Structures are given as structure tokens and as C-alpha cells.
Amino acid sequence: MNKKRIKLIVFMIAVCLMTACGRNEVESQTEIKESEGEEMQMQETEMQANEDMIAEAIRQETSKVEPETESSAQGNTEESISEQVEELREPTAEISDKIPEKYLMYQLKEPGTIEQISYTAHDYFGDGSEITKYANVYLPYGYSEDKKYNVLYLMHGIGGDENEWGMTGSTSEIKRIMDNLIYHGDIEPFIVVTPNGRSSSNFAAQGSDYNSFYVFGQELRNDLIPFIEKTYSTYGEYDENGYDLSATREHRAMAGLSMGGMQTINIGIGECVDLFGYFGAFSAAPTSNTAAKTAEILKDNIYEIYYFYNICGTEDQIAYASASAAAKNLPEVCEQFDPEKNFMWQELKGAHDFKIWYLGFYNFAQIVF
């Protein structure tokens, strides 16, 4: 065989190999692209599902409902309400599936007050720059600088802000519940604070990044609690140079609905158990830490948990699964929770709405402090 023929054969073999390699490479690239396309499609589907769930959660949160009560109102004039309150002045509140009517009446004799406040916080989700944020503060009737008060920090859901609990005036259900529990002698007076749970420069209810909810613990520790304890008469010994917030943790509570329930679990218990002694989660959101994760976080915890209260509606398609996974069996996996001492899981027929959340607040207000 002459040299030219040998070269031709070698060339043809090389071409065949290159063609085969090219075809394999093309096929491989095609498979990669198909795989990437499938992965992108899965991600887009998951993102759409999450967006749909968030939209539905917001829709349900913002649907106006009245608190579930034991009976219908017997008259709604100021005079008739005043007469009923005077007649029924005695402590009869208990942990319940419905709120007794007398605890939702307008308290005309000894009403508390609500203040709207602003304070300096920081953009913890961004560059850490100073920002001005807002909150509402309930002060019990007869509030005095000569007395020290416990404080409950009450968080809103994914579609709300500091006003979502309606703590903006005399029509507030939270105010009415507090006014009446105090008036009838069921609880000792305490302060309620409803802040905005987004720690970013854009903390608007619409259009802000939901991830800013997850850094709120820094704002609690560095900005909000110090401001409240500087401004109001609490058990905290405020010092502008810094002070030990853990020394008075038994006088602070944290609770919230939906996303605020997540914050109570993930941040209150998960990051700030040194700041709070009482916790309440009402229909905790899907991103709440599971019971196993909370148990792992608390395995070396040295702070006593005085109480952890949970409530969720069994027809809640948004949160029942997540709230159950977060708390229902918590005492079984974490010895720091005992149903006989410091833990309650309450479930009843209901959806993802304020019928459950007002009831949760009514029950929790009796448990704290």
C-alpha cells in the first residue's frame, strides 16, 4: 500500500472519529440543555406555586372577619354595652375555643390607649444604614411611669404591616380584648407592641422582599426592644451604652400570625430565646423551623421557656401542615417542652384568618406573664 493511500485512510479515520466525537458532543450538549431546561421549568413551576401560595395567604389574611364568640351581641349602643360591662365585672376568662362576648365589648369605663410611634432601625437586609420605622403601642388603662410593665411583641403576616392587627384606634379587637381582660381582673396589665416585621429600607406591605422577614431578630435586639424600654416603663434597665437584655426576658413575650408565627419560632425561639420567655405562634407559616430543627437549636439552651402556645385551624390549607410540623409533636423531640407545664397545641375547625388569630391572642394573653 503506497504512502498516499495510507494517508488517505488515516485522514478518513480521523474524520470519522471527529464526526463521531462531534455528534457525541452535540448529543451531550443537547442532553445538558434539555436537563437544564427541565430544571429551569421545575424552578419556574415551584416559583409560581410559591407565588400562588403567597397570594392566597395574603388574600385570606386580608379578608375581613369578625372574632368567633360564644354568643351574639346583646345590643350595640354605648349605653347598653356600658351596662353589660358594669354588670359582668368579674374574672371569668379561660382558655377556650371561642371568645366570650363580654371580652369584645367596647370598654367605656377604663379603656387603654394606643400610640403610633416611630423609631430608628437599620436596613439589616441591605447595607445596614439607618432607617425610620413605625409601630403601634397599646398602653393599659392607668399606665404610669411609677409602675413597671411586661411587654408583648405581636407580629403580623406576610401581607400586612404594623397595622394588620388593627391596633390603630378604639375599634381595635386587640384593644377591646386587652381592655376587658384587664378590667375584669383576668390578667395583670401589660404593653402590646405591633411592629413591622420587615427589616429593610423597603418595608412596605406590597412590593418588598419577603426575605427581609428573616433578619428581624437583629432589629429586635439592637433597635426595637431598646427603644421600647427607653421610652416606656418596662422591667428592662435601659442603658444607651448597652445592657443585659436577658436579665429581664421573663417580662417579654413574642407572638405572631402566619409569617409572624414563623418569626416567633425561627427568630424568637431560634435566635432570641435569651430575650423572650413566652412565645405564641398562630397558624405558623410554611417556612417555620420543624420540631426537629428547633430541638437541635435548643439542645444546649440554658434559658427557661416559660410557655409556648400554638393554635391553627384544621381547614387551613396554607399553614396547618407547616404549623403541625413545627410544633404539634415538639414535646416528643425536645425535653424543654412539656404539655403539662409550658406547652400547648390547640387546633380547631377554622381557616387561615382572624377568627383563629383573635382567639389565639385572647388565649395567649391569659397565659403570658
N, C-alpha and C positions, 0 to 999 in steps of 0.2 A: 504494500500500500504506500503510495507516494506521500510526500510531506503535505502537499496541498490538500489531499483528500483527508488526511488525519486532522489537519487544522480545521477543515470544514465540519468534520464530525464533532470535534471538541467544541466548536462555535455553536453548533446546533444543540448540543447537550447543554451548554451554558445558557442558551436562550430558553430552552425548555425549563431548566431549573429556575431561571429568573422569572419566567412566566408563572411557574407554579408558586414560587415564593410570593410574587406579587398578588396572585389570586388569593393565596392564603392570608396575606396581609390585608387585602381588601375585605375578605370574608371576616377576618378578625376585627378589623375596624368597624365593619358593618354590625357585627355582634355587639361590640362595645357601645356603638351608637344606639343600637336597639335597647341594650341594657340600661344605658344612661337615660334613654327616652322613657323606658318603663319606670325607672326610679324617679325621674322628674314628674311623670304623670302621677305616681303614687304620692309624691310630696305635695303636688298641687291638689290632689284629691283630699289628702289629710289636712292641708291648709284650709281648703274650702269647708271641710267638715268642722274644723275648729272655729272658723269664722261664722258658720251657721249656728254652732252651739253658743258662741258668744252673743250673737244677735238674738237668739232665742232667750238666753239668760237675761239680757238687757230688757227684752220685751216683757218678760214675766216680772222682773224686778220693778219695772216702771208702771205696771198695771195696778191701778189704784184699788185697794181692797180695804175693807174695814176689819178691825180685830175680831177674832172669834170670841163671843161672850157667852156666859151661862144663860142669859135671858135678854129679852128685848128691853130697850129703854122705856121707863115708865114716865114719859113726859120729857120734854127737852127745853123748857123755858128755864131761865136763870133761877126764878123763884122756886120752881119745883125741884130742880137739881139741888139748890141750897138746902131745901127742907130735907131731902133724902140724905144728903151728906151729914147734916146735923143729927138726924135720927139714927144713922148707921155707924156712928163714930165708935168703932171697936176693931181690934186686930183680928181679922178672920182669914187673911191671905194664907194660901198653902200652894205647894207645887201642884199644878193642875193641867188638865187638857184644854181648859177654856178660862178666859179671864172673867171674874165676877164683874157685873155691871158697875158696881159702886167704885171700882178702881179705874174706870174710864170716864167718870163724870168730870165736868169742869169744876175744879176746886176753887170756890169763891171765897172761902173763909181764910185759908192760909196757902196761897199759891206761891210757888217758886218763881224764879225769873230766868230768862235766857239772854245771854250776851253773845254778840258776834265779835270775835277777836281776830287780830292779825298778829303774826309773829315772824321773826327772821329764821328761815330754814336754809337748806343748801340743796343744790342740784346733785344729789348723790348718784343719779342715773347718768349724769353728764359730767361736766367739768368741775363740779364741787363749788361753783360760785354761789354767792348769797342770793336768795330769792325771798319774796314775801308770800306767805301762805295764810290761809284762813281756817277758822274752826268755830264751832258753836259750843257754848258752855252753859250747862244747866246748874243754877245755884239754888239750893233748897230754901224754903221759907225761913226767914230769920237768920240767913247767913251772916256770920260775924267773924271779924278778924281775931276775936278773942277765943275762938274755938278752932280746932284742927279737924280737917275733913279727909275722908278717904276719897279716892278718885277712880272712876271707871272710864277707860278709853274705849269708845264704841265705834267700830269701823263699818264702812259702807261696802257695797258690792261693786262689780266690775263696771256697771253702767251709771254709777252715782258719784256723788262727791260729799262734802261735809254737810250738805242739806238733805241727803237722801232719807235719813231717818225722820225728816220733817221737824227737826228740833229748831224751828225758826220763829215760833210765836206761841200764843196761848192755845191754838188749836192742836198743838203737838200731842200725839198719843203718848210719846215718851214722857213729856212733861206731866200729863194727866196721871199716868201710872205712878210716876215718882211722887207727885203731889199727894196722891191718895194713900199710897203705901206709907208715906211719912206721917200724914195727917192722922191716919187710923192707928199709928203706933206699931205697924208691922216691921218696919226697918228703921235703923238709925240714918239720919240724913247723910247723903254723900253727893259729891260733884260728878256730873257726867260730861265728858268731852267728846264731841264728834268732829274729828279732823278729816282732812283729805288724805287718803292713803297712797297717793302717788308722789314719789319723791323725785320730781324732775321739774325743770323750768316750765314745761308744758304739763300742767296737772288738771287740764280741763276734762270734764266728763266724756266729751266726744273728741276723737282725733288724737289722743295722747297714746304713748306706747305702754301697753299693758305690763311690760317687764319692769316698769318703774314701781309697781306694787311690791316687788320682791326685795327692794333695798330700803323699805320704810323703817326697818329696825334702827338704822343709823340716825334717821331723823328723830325717832322716839327718844333714843339715848342722848343725842347731842343737842337737840333743839327743842322739841315739843315738851317733854317732861320737865326739863329745867325751866322753860318759860312758864308753864302752869304753876310750878312750885315757887317760882319767884313772884308771880302775880297774885296767887290765891293762897289762902291759909290752909295748907296741907301738912302732912306729917313729915314731908321732905325738908331737910335742913339745907336750903339752897345756899350755895356759895359760888360767886362768879368765877372763882379760881378753881372750881371743881369740888365735888363732894361725893360721898359714897351713896349712890342711889340704892344699892342693895340693902342698906340698913333699914329702909322703910318699905320694902317690897310687899309686906303683908298688908299695906294700906293702898295698894294699887291692883286694879283688875284690867283685863283686856278681853274684849269680845267683839264679834262681828258677824255679819250675814254674808253668805256666799264667798266672794273674794275676801271679804273681811274675816270670815271664818278661817279661810286658808291662812291669812296673815296671823291670826291668833295662834294657829297650830305651828306653822313654819317659822314665824318670827317670834311670837310671844313665848311659846314653849321651846321652839328650836334654837332661838338665838338670844332671847332676853328673859330667860327664866330667872335671872338674877334681879330683874326689875319688877316682876309681877308675881303675885301669889295666887291669883284667881284667874280662870280662863273660861270663856264661853264661845262655842262655835255653833252657829245657827246655819244649817244647810251648807257645810263647808265645801268649797269649790273643788273641781276635779284635779287641780294641781296640788292639793293638800298632801303633806307627807303621810305615807302609810303608817299604820300602827307599828310595823316592824322598824321602819326608819326612825320614828320618834323614840322607840325603845332603845335603839342603838345610840341616838343622840344623847339620851338621858342616862346611859349606863354608868357614868361617873358623876352624875348630878349631885350636888351637896345641898341644894336648896329645897325646902319642903314645898310641895304643891298642895295648897290648902283645898282647892277644888277645881275640877274640870267638868263643866256641864256641856252636853251636846243635845241638839234637837234637829230632827229632819222629818219631812213629810214622806210617807211611803209612796206617794204618786209623783214624787219629784224626779222627773226624767233628767234633770240637769245635774243634781248633786247627790241623790240617795246612794248611788254606788260608791262614789268617792268619799262621802261622809262616813259611810259604813266601814269602808276600808281603812279610813283614818282613825276611827275611834271606837267602833262598836265592840271590838274584841281587845281593846288596848289593855285592860287589866290582865288578860291572859298572857300577854307577851311582855308586860312591863310591871314589875312589882311596886312601882311608885304610885300605881293607881289601884284603888280598892273601892268597889261599888258600895261597900258598907261604910266607907269613910269619906272619900274625896272624889268620887266619880259617878256621873250619871249619863246614861244614853237614853234619850226619850224619842220615840218615834210614834207617829200617829197619822191618820189619814190626812193628807194635805199635799199641796204642791210647792213650787218654788216661789213663795210670795209672802207678803207681810202678815197674813193670818198666822203663819208659823213663826215668823220673826218677832212680832209683837208679843206673842205668847212666850217665846224664848226669853225675851227681855224681862217680861213680868216674872217668870220663874227664876231667872238668874239674879235679878235684883234682890230676891229674898235669900239667895244663897251666899252672895258675896259679903265679906267683912263680918 
